[in-house]
Amino acid sequence: MTNRQDGRPSRTLTADVAVVGGGLGGVAAALAAARAGRTVVLTCDQPVLGGQVTSQLVPALDEHPHVEQGGVSASYREFRTLVRSRYGGLANPGGGWVSRLCFEPAAAEQALADLLAPHVAAGRLRVLTGVRPYAARRDGDRLAEVHLAEAPPPATAPDRPGPQDGPAGADGRLALAADVFCDATETGELLPLAGAPWTVGSEGRDAHGEGLALPGGPQPHAVQSCTVGFAVEHRPGEDHTVPRPAGYRRWRDSQPFTLEIAGWDDRLHRYRMFADGPDGHPPFWTYRRLRDGALLGGRDTALVNWAGNDYADASLIHEPRRARAEARALSLAFLHWLQTECPRDDGSGRGYPGLRLAPAAAGTPDGLAAEPYVRESRRLLTDRPVREQDLLPVPGQARAAHRHDGAGVAWYHLDLHARVGHPQSAYAPTAPFQVPLSALVADTPANLLAAAKNLAATQVAAAAYRVHHGEWAVGEAAGALAAHAAGRGTGPARVVADPRERALLQRTLARDGVPLAWLLDVASDDPLFPSAHLLAAAGGLAGPRTGTLDALPDEPATGADLRALAAAAERLAPGAAASAGPAAPGSTWRDVTAALGTAVDRALDRSARS
């Protein structure tokens, strides 16, 4: 490839949908768009896809307590199943107690490749790794092209992307053209390049009255911490002590380095390395253990991602070079403390020099993550962001505030780690919530979607979406919306605003096993699933069913149920409730939902053909 005199790459790839960014959101977006029959190009600035579960070295999944039963899409469930298949079906190969599923990054890499393989083989999907966006070209209010260059090594990544970034210079560039673009980059890199409005840091409590926002007005530099995790083995009797990094004493005393941590319950939780802590907590060693040697043979491999190596001295958005370098040094300093100063469980002294970095497990030359774990991205700026209040529990209700434009679900607490200049963490419980389509659509350019941690949400609310299944849900919704808009020859915003188009999209998502609302007892392989979720998203839950996460499908439908379901059907497709006719006496919720779902399907089919 060579550059033309106008500075644009001479080579151009085209697709219906371009997904820029190869983390979990990007993979889910590409999968959803390809599943819908669109041609897709997926790019990633790392050598491997996966983001959180690979290059950022957090393959200990942060999820909700119902994950084994529901509350995630069929594709996310398949990802988890494929990971487990790499270990003979073991439920938790690492045995880490922070999660129901902890594993090595290589297992995630293969699972994601397996998910995408059929679409690659069919020619619908092309995957480009090791490239990052450095420029974009607009045509009026539409994004026409994104220009990509070979990504520089992470340690030398410049503070600002630019045409000079790629080590191959002009020979390593290409243009990517598409009908719809999805920004699934880890830090929302495409938003400023495309001229989309964006924000980062704290909006401030004055903006939306959020209790966990920082007091006063906006503080854009108050970005959440990042963490460079590292993988270690324990080899008793050996000495693998790493050199003491510069700044060790400052970090040791200011972090501080300790196995004690402030809990969400405002109490100090105390741990020991290999034994249960004095408060009865399980060992620090098994917190994020990725490989359980007793189950799998060989030695344990543990991931260290802890308050001790949680870096908040500089923002990964504003000073990426400094943040990356210092976060790595901080992690080595914490490892040195664990090896030399950590109190031993038996009280015999200090330090575990047998802790050895595990490069093979981490998939890196040194055992440290290739990239920092990103807790906060640039976020799409709109006048209707998801706020803290939208995710909080509603008295008497099992779910958070309902959204008719729901296109996925997630559930995680509002978990804000230290922000630059504000070392205090913040926490609040949430209720199970949805992914609203309106949070994915940029005001400009008209064909750009947020597809990862960069959805239109406040800093506080985004902290609940950032985890593995939340990012996947955002990406999957964005990919499906992009595919629908490209296939219908319309803009994403029009799809979201038009009740008919939105219903068609939501039906596609539901048919693909994506939950649109929280219904734990209607599984994705239940024939009722598409109708139940489509109607529930349209407001079809009433009475006792609003106080539980179950639909109770085989219990009788009450008068309130009949009215709510009929109103939901009318909202989706005017005239559908009348065409379904009255419910028979004694009908169950399943009976009524199935009948109304069939009527809605017929009406939507007629609408799709018109």
C-alpha positions as CSV (number, residue, x, y, z in Angstrom):
1,M,0.0,0.0,0.0
2,T,1.2,3.5,-0.8
3,N,-0.3,6.9,0.0
4,R,-1.8,9.1,-2.7
5,Q,-0.8,12.7,-2.9
6,D,-4.0,13.7,-1.0
7,G,-2.7,11.7,2.0
8,R,-5.4,9.0,1.9
9,P,-4.4,5.4,1.7
10,S,-4.6,3.9,-1.8
11,R,-6.0,0.6,-0.6
12,T,-9.6,0.5,0.6
13,L,-11.7,-2.3,2.1
14,T,-15.4,-2.0,2.0
15,A,-18.2,-3.7,4.0
16,D,-21.7,-3.2,5.1
17,V,-20.6,-2.9,8.7
18,A,-17.1,-1.9,10.0
19,V,-16.3,-2.7,13.6
20,V,-13.3,-0.9,14.8
21,G,-11.9,-2.5,18.0
22,G,-11.5,-6.2,18.8
23,G,-12.4,-6.5,22.5
24,L,-15.5,-8.3,23.7
25,G,-17.8,-5.5,22.5
26,G,-16.2,-5.6,19.0
27,V,-16.4,-9.4,18.8
28,A,-20.0,-9.4,19.8
29,A,-20.8,-6.6,17.4
30,A,-19.1,-8.4,14.5
31,L,-20.8,-11.6,15.3
32,A,-24.3,-10.0,15.4
33,A,-23.8,-8.2,12.2
34,A,-22.4,-11.2,10.4
35,R,-25.2,-13.4,11.8
36,A,-27.7,-11.0,10.2
37,G,-26.1,-11.7,6.8
38,R,-24.1,-8.4,6.5
39,T,-20.5,-8.2,5.3
40,V,-18.3,-7.2,8.2
41,V,-14.7,-6.0,8.7
42,L,-13.5,-6.3,12.3
43,T,-10.3,-4.6,13.3
44,C,-8.2,-4.9,16.5
45,D,-5.1,-3.0,17.6
46,Q,-3.8,-6.0,19.4
47,P,-2.4,-9.2,17.8
48,V,-5.3,-11.2,19.4
49,L,-9.0,-10.5,19.8
50,G,-10.6,-10.4,23.2
51,G,-9.6,-7.3,25.1
52,Q,-10.5,-7.9,28.7
53,V,-10.1,-11.7,28.5
54,T,-6.8,-11.7,26.5
55,S,-4.5,-8.7,26.1
56,Q,-5.8,-7.0,29.2
57,L,-5.5,-10.2,31.2
58,V,-8.8,-10.3,33.1
59,P,-10.1,-13.8,32.1
60,A,-11.9,-14.0,35.5
61,L,-15.4,-13.0,34.5
62,D,-17.1,-10.2,36.4
63,E,-20.7,-11.3,36.1
64,H,-24.0,-11.4,38.0
65,P,-25.3,-14.2,40.3
66,H,-27.9,-15.5,37.8
67,V,-25.4,-16.0,34.9
68,E,-25.7,-19.8,34.9
69,Q,-29.5,-19.5,34.5
70,G,-30.1,-16.4,32.4
71,G,-29.5,-12.7,32.0
72,V,-27.0,-13.1,29.2
73,S,-27.4,-13.8,25.4
74,A,-27.1,-17.1,23.7
75,S,-23.9,-16.1,22.1
76,Y,-22.3,-15.0,25.4
77,R,-23.4,-18.3,26.9
78,E,-21.8,-20.1,23.9
79,F,-18.6,-18.3,24.5
80,R,-18.6,-19.5,28.1
81,T,-19.3,-23.0,27.0
82,L,-16.5,-23.0,24.5
83,V,-14.1,-21.8,27.1
84,R,-15.1,-24.6,29.4
85,S,-14.8,-27.1,26.5
86,R,-11.1,-26.3,26.5
87,Y,-10.9,-27.8,29.9
88,G,-13.1,-30.9,29.4
89,G,-16.2,-29.1,30.5
90,L,-14.9,-28.1,34.0
91,A,-17.2,-25.5,35.5
92,N,-14.4,-23.3,36.8
93,P,-11.0,-24.3,35.5
94,G,-9.2,-21.7,37.6
95,G,-11.2,-22.2,40.8
96,G,-11.0,-18.4,41.4
97,W,-13.6,-17.3,43.9
98,V,-14.2,-13.9,42.4
99,S,-16.1,-15.5,39.6
100,R,-18.0,-18.6,38.5
101,L,-15.6,-18.9,35.5
102,C,-11.9,-18.2,35.7
103,F,-9.6,-19.4,32.9
104,E,-6.4,-18.8,31.0
105,P,-6.4,-16.2,28.2
106,A,-5.5,-18.8,25.5
107,A,-8.8,-20.5,26.2
108,A,-10.6,-17.2,25.5
109,E,-8.7,-16.6,22.4
110,Q,-9.6,-20.0,20.9
111,A,-13.3,-19.7,22.0
112,L,-13.7,-16.3,20.3
113,A,-12.0,-17.7,17.1
114,D,-14.4,-20.6,17.2
115,L,-17.4,-18.3,17.4
116,L,-16.3,-16.2,14.5
117,A,-14.9,-19.0,12.3
118,P,-18.2,-19.9,10.5
119,H,-18.7,-16.3,9.4
120,V,-15.0,-16.0,8.3
121,A,-15.3,-19.2,6.3
122,A,-18.5,-18.0,4.6
123,G,-16.8,-14.9,3.5
124,R,-19.1,-12.5,5.5
125,L,-16.4,-11.5,8.0
126,R,-12.8,-10.3,7.7
127,V,-10.7,-9.9,10.7
128,L,-7.7,-7.5,10.8
129,T,-5.4,-7.5,13.8
130,G,-2.5,-5.2,14.8
131,V,-4.1,-2.1,13.2
132,R,-5.5,1.0,14.9
133,P,-7.4,4.0,13.6
134,Y,-5.5,7.2,13.1
135,A,-7.9,9.4,11.0
136,A,-11.4,9.4,9.6
137,R,-13.1,11.1,6.6
138,R,-16.6,12.4,6.7
139,D,-19.0,13.0,3.8
140,G,-21.4,15.6,5.2
141,D,-23.1,14.0,8.3
142,R,-21.9,10.5,7.5
143,L,-18.6,8.8,8.3
144,A,-17.2,7.7,4.9
145,E,-13.9,6.1,5.9
146,V,-11.7,5.2,8.8
147,H,-8.0,5.1,8.1
148,L,-6.0,2.4,9.8
149,A,-2.3,2.0,10.4
150,E,-0.2,-0.8,11.8
151,A,-0.4,-0.5,15.6
152,P,2.8,0.5,17.4
153,P,4.0,-1.7,20.3
154,P,2.0,-0.9,23.4
155,A,5.0,0.4,25.3
156,T,5.7,3.0,22.6
157,A,2.1,4.0,21.8
158,P,2.1,7.8,21.4
159,D,-0.2,10.1,23.4
160,R,-2.0,11.1,20.2
161,P,-2.7,8.8,17.3
162,G,-1.5,10.2,14.0
163,P,-0.4,9.3,10.5
164,Q,3.1,8.7,11.7
165,D,2.1,6.0,14.1
166,G,2.6,2.8,12.2
167,P,6.1,1.4,12.2
168,A,5.7,0.6,8.5
169,G,4.8,4.2,7.8
170,A,2.8,4.8,4.6
171,D,3.2,1.2,3.6
172,G,1.1,0.0,6.5
173,R,-2.1,2.0,5.9
174,L,-5.5,1.3,4.5
175,A,-8.9,2.9,4.4
176,L,-12.1,1.1,5.7
177,A,-15.4,2.2,4.1
178,A,-18.8,1.0,5.3
179,D,-22.4,1.9,5.5
180,V,-22.3,1.8,9.3
181,F,-19.4,2.0,11.7
182,C,-19.2,0.6,15.2
183,D,-16.6,2.1,17.7
184,A,-15.6,-0.8,19.8
185,T,-12.2,0.5,20.7
186,E,-11.1,0.2,24.3
187,T,-10.9,3.9,24.9
188,G,-13.4,5.2,22.4
189,E,-10.6,6.3,20.0
190,L,-13.0,6.6,17.0
191,L,-15.3,9.1,18.6
192,P,-12.9,12.1,18.3
193,L,-11.5,11.0,15.0
194,A,-15.0,10.9,13.5
195,G,-16.1,14.2,15.0
196,A,-18.6,12.7,17.3
197,P,-19.5,14.5,20.6
198,W,-17.9,12.7,23.5
199,T,-17.1,13.1,27.2
200,V,-14.8,11.4,29.7
201,G,-14.2,11.6,33.5
202,S,-16.9,12.8,35.9
203,E,-19.8,14.9,34.6
204,G,-20.1,16.2,38.2
205,R,-23.0,16.0,40.6
206,D,-24.5,19.2,39.2
207,A,-25.2,17.6,35.8
208,H,-27.6,14.9,36.8
209,G,-27.8,14.8,40.6
210,E,-26.0,11.5,40.8
211,G,-25.0,10.6,44.3
212,L,-21.7,8.9,43.2
213,A,-20.6,11.6,40.9
214,L,-17.9,13.9,42.1
215,P,-19.2,17.1,43.7
216,G,-19.7,20.2,41.6
217,G,-19.2,20.5,37.9
218,P,-17.4,18.4,35.3
219,Q,-13.9,17.0,36.0
220,P,-12.8,15.4,32.7
221,H,-9.4,14.4,34.0
222,A,-10.9,12.4,36.9
223,V,-10.8,9.2,34.9
224,Q,-11.0,5.8,36.7
225,S,-7.9,3.9,37.3
226,C,-6.4,1.2,35.0
227,T,-4.6,-1.9,36.1
228,V,-1.8,-3.9,34.5
229,G,-2.5,-7.4,35.8
230,F,0.2,-10.1,35.9
231,A,0.2,-13.9,36.1
232,V,2.3,-15.7,38.7
233,E,3.1,-19.2,39.8
234,H,4.4,-20.2,43.2
235,R,7.6,-22.1,43.4
236,P,8.5,-22.6,47.1
237,G,12.2,-22.7,47.9
238,E,13.1,-20.7,44.8
239,D,13.9,-17.0,44.5
240,H,12.4,-15.2,41.6
241,T,12.4,-11.7,43.2
242,V,12.1,-9.0,40.6
243,P,14.3,-5.9,40.9
244,R,12.9,-3.0,43.0
245,P,11.4,-0.5,40.6
246,A,12.0,3.2,40.9
247,G,9.3,4.8,43.0
248,Y,8.8,1.6,45.0
249,R,8.7,3.3,48.5
250,R,6.2,5.9,47.4
251,W,3.9,3.4,45.8
252,R,4.3,0.9,48.7
253,D,3.2,3.6,51.2
254,S,0.6,5.5,49.2
255,Q,-1.3,2.6,47.5
256,P,-0.7,1.2,50.1
257,F,0.6,-2.3,49.4
258,T,-1.4,-4.7,51.6
259,L,-3.6,-7.8,51.5
260,E,-6.3,-5.8,53.3
261,I,-9.0,-4.1,51.3
262,A,-12.0,-1.9,52.0
263,G,-15.1,-3.8,51.2
264,W,-18.4,-2.7,49.7
265,D,-19.9,-3.0,53.1
266,D,-17.6,-0.3,54.5
267,R,-15.6,-2.8,56.5
268,L,-11.9,-3.7,56.2
269,H,-11.5,-7.2,54.7
270,R,-8.3,-9.0,55.7
271,Y,-6.7,-11.8,53.7
272,R,-3.7,-14.1,53.9
273,M,-1.8,-15.3,50.9
274,F,-2.4,-19.1,50.9
275,A,-4.6,-19.6,53.9
276,D,-8.1,-18.3,54.9
277,G,-7.9,-14.8,56.3
278,P,-8.4,-13.8,60.0
279,D,-12.0,-12.7,59.0
280,G,-12.6,-16.1,57.4
281,H,-12.1,-14.8,53.8
282,P,-10.7,-17.3,51.3
283,P,-7.0,-16.9,50.3
284,F,-5.7,-14.0,48.2
285,W,-4.0,-16.6,46.0
286,T,-7.3,-18.1,44.8
287,Y,-9.0,-14.7,44.4
288,R,-8.4,-14.6,40.6
289,R,-6.7,-17.9,40.1
290,L,-6.8,-18.8,36.4
291,R,-5.6,-22.4,36.6
292,D,-6.2,-24.8,39.4
293,G,-3.2,-27.2,39.3
294,A,-5.1,-29.7,41.5
295,L,-7.7,-30.1,38.8
296,L,-5.7,-29.7,35.7
297,G,-2.2,-30.8,36.7
298,G,0.9,-28.8,36.9
299,R,1.1,-25.6,39.0
300,D,-1.5,-23.1,39.9
301,T,-1.5,-19.8,37.9
302,A,-2.9,-16.8,39.7
303,L,-3.8,-13.4,38.3
304,V,-2.9,-10.4,40.4
305,N,-5.4,-7.5,39.8
306,W,-5.8,-5.9,43.2
307,A,-6.0,-2.5,44.9
308,G,-2.3,-2.7,45.3
309,N,-1.6,-2.4,41.5
310,D,-4.6,-0.3,40.7
311,Y,-3.1,2.8,38.9
312,A,-4.7,6.2,39.2
313,D,-1.8,8.7,39.0
314,A,-2.5,9.6,35.4
315,S,-5.4,9.1,33.0
316,L,-5.2,6.4,30.3
317,I,-7.2,8.8,28.1
318,H,-5.2,12.0,28.6
319,E,-1.7,10.6,29.2
320,P,-1.7,7.1,27.7
321,R,2.1,6.7,27.4
322,R,2.7,7.7,31.0
323,A,-0.2,5.7,32.3
324,R,0.9,2.5,30.5
325,A,4.5,2.8,31.6
326,E,3.8,3.7,35.2
327,A,1.0,1.2,35.6
328,R,3.5,-1.5,34.6
329,A,6.1,-0.2,37.0
330,L,3.5,-0.2,39.8
331,S,2.6,-3.8,39.1
332,L,6.3,-4.8,39.3
333,A,6.5,-2.9,42.5
334,F,3.5,-4.7,44.0
335,L,5.0,-8.0,42.9
336,H,8.3,-7.0,44.6
337,W,6.4,-6.3,47.8
338,L,4.6,-9.7,47.6
339,Q,8.0,-11.3,47.2
340,T,9.9,-9.4,49.9
341,E,7.6,-7.7,52.4
342,C,4.2,-9.4,52.4
343,P,3.5,-10.9,55.9
344,R,3.8,-14.7,55.7
345,D,0.7,-16.8,56.7
346,D,2.6,-18.6,59.4
347,G,4.1,-15.5,60.9
348,S,7.6,-16.8,60.2
349,G,8.7,-13.7,58.3
350,R,8.0,-11.6,55.3
351,G,7.8,-12.2,51.6
352,Y,7.2,-15.0,49.1
353,P,10.3,-15.0,46.8
354,G,9.0,-18.1,45.1
355,L,6.3,-16.1,43.3
356,R,7.4,-16.3,39.7
357,L,6.0,-14.4,36.7
358,A,4.3,-16.8,34.3
359,P,4.8,-15.5,30.7
360,A,3.3,-18.6,29.0
361,A,0.0,-18.2,30.9
362,A,-0.2,-14.5,30.3
363,G,0.7,-14.8,26.7
364,T,3.3,-12.1,26.9
365,P,7.2,-12.2,27.1
366,D,7.2,-11.0,30.8
367,G,4.0,-12.3,32.4
368,L,2.5,-8.8,32.6
369,A,-0.7,-8.0,30.6
370,A,0.0,-6.7,27.2
371,E,-2.4,-3.8,27.8
372,P,-3.8,-2.2,30.9
373,Y,-7.3,-3.2,32.0
374,V,-9.5,-0.3,30.9
375,R,-12.2,0.7,33.3
376,E,-13.3,3.9,31.6
377,S,-13.5,4.9,28.0
378,R,-14.4,8.1,26.2
379,R,-18.2,8.0,26.1
380,L,-20.7,9.1,23.5
381,L,-22.2,12.4,24.6
382,T,-25.9,12.9,24.1
383,D,-28.7,14.7,25.9
384,R,-30.1,11.4,27.1
385,P,-27.3,9.4,28.8
386,V,-28.0,6.4,31.0
387,R,-27.7,7.8,34.6
388,E,-27.1,6.4,38.0
389,Q,-30.8,6.8,38.8
390,D,-31.7,4.7,35.8
391,L,-30.0,1.6,37.2
392,L,-30.9,1.9,40.9
393,P,-33.4,-0.5,42.5
394,V,-37.1,0.7,42.2
395,P,-39.2,0.1,45.3
396,G,-41.3,-3.0,44.9
397,Q,-39.8,-3.9,41.6
398,A,-37.2,-6.5,40.7
399,R,-35.8,-4.6,37.8
400,A,-34.3,-1.2,37.2
401,A,-36.4,1.5,35.4
402,H,-37.9,-0.1,32.2
403,R,-36.7,0.9,28.7
404,H,-38.9,0.2,25.7
405,D,-35.9,0.3,23.5
406,G,-34.1,-2.5,25.4
407,A,-31.8,-4.5,23.2
408,G,-29.9,-6.6,25.8
409,V,-29.5,-6.9,29.5
410,A,-26.7,-6.7,32.1
411,W,-26.4,-6.5,35.9
412,Y,-23.4,-5.3,37.9
413,H,-23.1,-2.8,40.7
414,L,-21.9,0.8,40.3
415,D,-18.3,0.1,41.0
416,L,-16.1,3.1,40.6
417,H,-12.4,2.6,41.4
418,A,-10.1,5.5,42.3
419,R,-10.3,8.4,39.9
420,V,-7.3,10.5,39.0
421,G,-7.0,13.1,41.8
422,H,-9.7,11.3,43.8
423,P,-8.4,8.1,45.5
424,Q,-11.6,7.1,47.2
425,S,-13.6,4.4,45.5
426,A,-17.4,4.5,45.3
427,Y,-20.0,1.8,45.2
428,A,-23.8,1.3,45.1
429,P,-26.0,-1.7,44.3
430,T,-28.1,-1.7,41.2
431,A,-31.1,-3.6,40.0
432,P,-31.0,-5.8,36.8
433,F,-31.0,-3.4,33.9
434,Q,-31.2,-3.2,30.1
435,V,-29.0,-1.9,27.2
436,P,-31.0,0.9,25.6
437,L,-30.6,1.4,21.8
438,S,-30.8,5.1,22.3
439,A,-27.5,5.0,24.2
440,L,-25.7,3.6,21.2
441,V,-26.5,6.2,18.5
442,A,-24.4,9.2,17.9
443,D,-26.1,12.5,17.0
444,T,-23.3,12.9,14.5
445,P,-22.0,11.3,12.4
446,A,-25.3,9.7,11.6
447,N,-23.8,6.2,10.9
448,L,-21.6,5.8,14.0
449,L,-22.5,3.6,16.9
450,A,-21.0,3.0,20.3
451,A,-20.3,-0.7,20.7
452,A,-18.3,-1.1,23.9
453,K,-17.6,0.8,27.2
454,N,-18.3,4.0,25.2
455,L,-22.1,4.0,25.2
456,A,-23.9,7.2,26.1
457,A,-23.8,6.8,29.9
458,T,-22.5,8.9,32.7
459,Q,-19.2,7.9,34.4
460,V,-21.2,6.4,37.2
461,A,-23.6,4.4,35.1
462,A,-20.9,3.3,32.7
463,A,-19.1,1.7,35.6
464,A,-21.9,-0.9,35.7
465,Y,-21.8,-1.7,32.0
466,R,-18.0,-2.0,31.7
467,V,-17.7,-5.7,32.8
468,H,-17.4,-8.7,30.5
469,H,-21.1,-9.5,29.9
470,G,-22.1,-5.9,29.9
471,E,-19.6,-4.9,27.2
472,W,-20.7,-8.0,25.2
473,A,-24.4,-7.0,25.5
474,V,-23.6,-3.4,24.3
475,G,-21.6,-4.7,21.3
476,E,-24.1,-7.3,20.3
477,A,-26.9,-4.7,20.3
478,A,-24.8,-2.3,18.3
479,G,-23.8,-4.9,15.8
480,A,-27.4,-5.9,15.3
481,L,-28.5,-2.3,14.9
482,A,-25.8,-1.6,12.4
483,A,-26.8,-4.7,10.4
484,H,-30.4,-3.7,10.4
485,A,-29.8,-0.1,9.4
486,A,-27.4,-1.3,6.6
487,G,-29.9,-3.9,5.3
488,R,-32.8,-1.5,5.4
489,G,-30.9,1.3,3.8
490,T,-31.6,3.7,6.6
491,G,-29.8,5.4,9.5
492,P,-29.4,3.8,12.9
493,A,-31.1,6.8,14.6
494,R,-34.2,6.3,12.4
495,V,-34.4,2.7,13.4
496,V,-34.3,3.6,17.0
497,A,-36.9,6.3,16.7
498,D,-39.3,4.5,14.4
499,P,-41.5,2.0,16.4
500,R,-41.9,-0.3,13.4
501,E,-38.2,-0.5,12.6
502,R,-37.3,-0.8,16.3
503,A,-39.7,-3.7,16.7
504,L,-38.3,-5.5,13.7
505,L,-34.8,-5.1,15.1
506,Q,-35.8,-6.2,18.6
507,R,-37.5,-9.3,17.1
508,T,-34.3,-10.2,15.3
509,L,-32.3,-9.9,18.5
510,A,-34.8,-12.0,20.5
511,R,-34.9,-14.7,17.8
512,D,-31.1,-14.8,18.1
513,G,-31.4,-15.5,21.8
514,V,-30.7,-12.0,23.1
515,P,-32.8,-11.1,26.2
516,L,-34.5,-7.8,25.8
517,A,-35.8,-7.8,29.4
518,W,-35.1,-9.8,32.6
519,L,-37.0,-13.1,32.4
520,L,-34.9,-15.8,34.0
521,D,-37.4,-18.7,33.6
522,V,-37.8,-18.3,29.8
523,A,-34.6,-19.8,28.4
524,S,-33.3,-19.0,25.0
525,D,-34.1,-22.4,23.7
526,D,-37.8,-22.1,24.8
527,P,-40.0,-21.5,21.7
528,L,-41.7,-18.7,23.8
529,F,-38.4,-16.8,24.2
530,P,-38.8,-14.4,21.2
531,S,-42.4,-13.5,21.9
532,A,-41.9,-13.2,25.7
533,H,-38.9,-10.9,25.4
534,L,-40.4,-8.8,22.6
535,L,-43.6,-8.2,24.6
536,A,-41.8,-7.8,27.9
537,A,-39.5,-5.1,26.3
538,A,-42.7,-3.3,25.1
539,G,-44.1,-3.2,28.6
540,G,-45.9,-6.5,28.8
541,L,-45.1,-7.3,32.5
542,A,-47.7,-6.5,35.2
543,G,-48.7,-7.3,38.7
544,P,-46.6,-9.9,40.6
545,R,-44.4,-10.4,37.5
546,T,-42.8,-7.0,38.0
547,G,-41.7,-8.0,41.5
548,T,-39.7,-11.0,40.3
549,L,-37.2,-11.7,37.6
550,D,-39.3,-14.7,36.5
551,A,-42.2,-14.5,33.9
552,L,-44.0,-17.4,35.6
553,P,-45.1,-18.5,32.1
554,D,-47.2,-21.5,33.2
555,E,-49.2,-19.7,35.8
556,P,-52.6,-18.2,35.0
557,A,-52.7,-14.8,33.3
558,T,-54.5,-12.2,35.4
559,G,-56.5,-9.4,34.1
560,A,-53.6,-7.1,34.6
561,D,-51.4,-9.4,32.6
562,L,-53.9,-9.5,29.8
563,R,-54.1,-5.7,29.6
564,A,-50.4,-5.2,29.8
565,L,-49.7,-7.8,27.1
566,A,-52.3,-6.5,24.8
567,A,-51.0,-2.9,25.2
568,A,-47.5,-4.2,24.5
569,A,-48.6,-5.9,21.4
570,E,-50.4,-2.8,20.2
571,R,-47.2,-0.8,20.9
572,L,-45.2,-3.2,18.7
573,A,-47.8,-3.6,15.9
574,P,-51.0,-1.6,15.9
575,G,-54.0,-4.0,15.4
576,A,-52.1,-7.1,16.5
577,A,-54.0,-7.5,19.8
578,A,-57.4,-7.3,18.1
579,S,-56.3,-9.9,15.4
580,A,-55.2,-12.3,18.2
581,G,-58.7,-12.3,19.6
582,P,-59.7,-12.6,23.3
583,A,-57.8,-15.0,25.5
584,A,-59.6,-18.2,26.5
585,P,-60.7,-18.6,30.1
586,G,-58.0,-20.0,32.3
587,S,-55.2,-19.2,29.8
588,T,-51.7,-19.1,31.2
589,W,-49.2,-16.3,30.6
590,R,-47.5,-18.6,28.1
591,D,-50.7,-19.1,26.2
592,V,-51.5,-15.4,25.9
593,T,-47.9,-14.4,25.1
594,A,-47.6,-17.0,22.4
595,A,-50.9,-16.0,20.8
596,L,-50.1,-12.3,20.9
597,G,-46.5,-13.0,19.7
598,T,-47.8,-14.8,16.7
599,A,-50.1,-11.8,15.9
600,V,-47.3,-9.4,16.3
601,D,-45.1,-11.6,14.0
602,R,-47.6,-11.5,11.3
603,A,-48.0,-7.8,11.5
604,L,-44.3,-7.2,11.5
605,D,-43.8,-9.5,8.5
606,R,-46.3,-7.4,6.6
607,S,-44.5,-4.2,7.8
608,A,-41.1,-5.5,6.7
609,R,-42.4,-6.2,3.2
610,S,-43.9,-2.8,2.8
